[in-house]
Amino acid sequence: MKSTRLLFIAGQTPGRMDGTVPATFDEQIEVVWQRIGAILADAGMGYSDLVKVQTFVTRPEYLAKTSAVRKRILGEHRPTATLMCITSLASPEYMVEIEAIAARA
């Protein structure tokens, strides 16, 4: 019987390692995906191991951009995905947060 390793990635926000938060949505979503990529790499995984991605944005106009960035980063890989527009995140300066699940046999 093969075992599967699961990695649950808690909500990643756009804070950089130096504590700064980008001012624009475009920069914030790039930082969030970079953080997810780094977590996956630390676990010996990659974006192709993602099985679920849940994204929260704070404005409806971010929905299309979010989908476009996800498609650019994931390429042909299509994990299940949920995209929600909510009123706010943990910090008022955050415009996006993404949580994910990865699996590898």
N, C-alpha and C positions, 0 to 999 in steps of 0.2 A: 504494500500500500504506500503510495506516494504521499508525502506531507506537503502542505502548502504553507508558505510563510506569508503572513499578513502584516502590513504596515499601515497603521492608522495615523494620518497626519492631521493634527489639530489645526484649527483655523489659522491660516497664515495671513498676517496683516502687512501693510507696506512699509513698516519701519525698517530702515537700513541698519546694518551692524553698528554704525556710529551714532545711532539714535535719531537721525534725521528722518523726516517723512517727505517724500516728493510732493510738490505742490499740485501736479496735474494728474488726472486719471490715467493718461497714457503711461506716465512714469510709474505710477503706483502699481498698475497691473503687471508691468514688467518686473518690478521688484518682487511681487508676490510669487510669480512663476519662477523667478530665479531662486527664491527661498525653497520652493517645493522641489525644484531640480537638485538643489544642494542636499536636502534631506534624503531624497531618493538615492543620490550618489553615495551618501554616507552609509546607507543601508545596502549598498551593492545592487541597487535597482536603477531603473530609468523611467522616463515618461511612458514607455510602452508597457510598463507593469501596472499602470493606473487602471483600476476597475471602476472607480466612482469618483466624480468630482462634483462638489457642491459649492456654488459661487453665490456670494451676496454682494450686491451693489446698492448704492444709496440714491441713485437717480435713474429714471427710465431711459434717458438718453445714453447711458453706459451699456445697455443690453447688447446692442449690435456690435460695439467695439469689443466687448468681452468675448462674444462668440468668435469673432474674427481672430483675436489673439490666441484663444484656445486652439482653433483650427491650425493656425500657423505653427504653434509650438508642438502640438501633438501629431501633425501631419495626418496620415490616413488612420491612425489609431483613434478609435471612438469609444472611450469608456462611457458608462452611463453618466448622465450629467443632469444636474438641477441648477437652474439659474433663477435667482429671486431678487426682486427689488424690495428693499426694506427701508424704514425711515432713518435708521442710524446704526452705527457700529460702536464698539467699545470706546473709541476716541472720536471726537467730532471731526478731526482732520482725515480720518480714514474714509476712503470712498469705495474700497473693495476688500473682501476677505474670501479666502478659498480654503476649504478643507477637502481632504482626499483620502482614498483607500487604495493601496497597492497590494498586489498579490503575485507571488512567484512560486512555482512548483519546485 
